[in-house]
Amino acid sequence: MDNVKQNKKRQKKKRGIGKKIALIILLILLIVGIVIGIRVWQNGGGLKGILATAVGHDSDTVKDLPKIYCVLLGQSENLTDTIMVAEYDPKEQQASILSIPRDTFIGNDKTKATAWDKLNAVYQTGAENTLKEINELTGLDIKYYLKVDTKAFRDLVDVIGGVTFDVPIDMKYDSNNLNLHINLKAGVQKLDGEKAEQVVRFRHNNDGTTYPVEYGIEDEGRMKTQRAFLTALAKQTLKVENIFKINEIIDIANKYIETNMDFDIIKDYVPYIVEFNMEDLKTAQVPGASDNKNENGVWVYLADEVKLKTIVDNLFLNPNKLDEDDKKSGSTVDTSSIDKTKLKVEVLNGTSSNTKLEKVVAKLKDAGYTVNKTGNTTETNNTTIITRGNVDELIQEDLKQILKVESVTNGAEGTINITIIIGKDYEG
């Protein structure tokens, strides 16, 4: 009987010790949790705070992070359909993308242009050479490149469960040489990896038809679609639930992405870029025109160096130098040397929304324009700018940025200098 009592006492004592140990462990976990919670809160809270804490940052780290520039190269069959300059500023939470046509002329004499004078041809000699040519073209000092195989693009889209995207037009194209077959209908839909690749590689249909003029034909349209899709992809990738898929995403990166950027550099920017509002992304493309007036009849894209300098300056170097009128309108073009009030502008509403008409008129007035006429027109999908007569190119760039339209159409001369048709795509 005494032995039984002693055993019960020992068991009770052990349970007491066990409870104390459990309590101590709980207290330790609580203290650790509080400390981590404070660090996360100090680092901005939310997903950004968690990631910043995980990589060892404190609240002052972001103050010392400079802007980062990178050239994005989309590779397929040793060629590239995608050439972009991307910039991200973690302190100001600003990001910009500049599309560069793959046929951009980089030779010395455009009258003797050959296929090897195109930027896409240099790409075949290595990413470093492409980086050098892009720096000469833009005047920037970009040190990093990110070369992405289209297989990585497809796999990433599939890993995150597809991307919802508004395909701008019906697309039907087949090329056995490129191992490319595109077959998509226009409209909002969820695209898997294979269909996503079709969207970003489309340039024209089998019958030669392409994007409408107001959207931007051929390569111009493709670049616009690429920027729009990458924006949608980024939005849908940077969701909290995809953090749990990080190992799969890293595997894709290791397998299909080539870069000269050190991992330690990349991880420093991740906690802040996940908080970036993709609606604030600034995009543009290298201005210029296609031309084949050379001895060899080779089609090349001739960049407008004067316009390009302005775009690079406003997009990357001095994004905060706008005056108040430009800030209100959303434009980065300096038009202070032009008297906008002398231009006659009409705005036609191609939607059923009077609110959109009011927003456009208000933006134009804030930017210094006088709207002489408003009215309704046939319902249309795309917002269009039509210039009539000799309208200054800076004004054209200004209006494109205000209305977020990629191109301007030339129309017949009349009493009106500029006609703006509001389409259903206008978001204000």
Secondary structure by P-SEA (a helix, b strand, c coil): caaaaaaaaaaaaaaaaaaaaaaaaaaaaaaaaaaaaaaaaaacccaaaaaaaaacccccccccccbbbbbbbbbccccccccbbbbbbccccbbbbbbbbcccccccccccccccccaaaaaaacaaaaaaaaaaaccccccbbbbbcaaaaaaaaaaacbbbbbcccbbbbbbccccbbbbbbcccccccaaaaaaaaaccccccccccccccccaaaaaaaaaaaaaaaaaaaaaccccccaaaaaaaaaaccccccccaaaaaaacccccccccccbbbbcbbbbbbccccccbbbbbbaaaaaaaaaaacccccccccaaaaaacccccccccccccbbbbbbbccccaaaaaaaaaaaaaaccccccccccccccbbbbbbcccccaaaaaaaaaaacccbbbbbccccccbbbbbcccccc
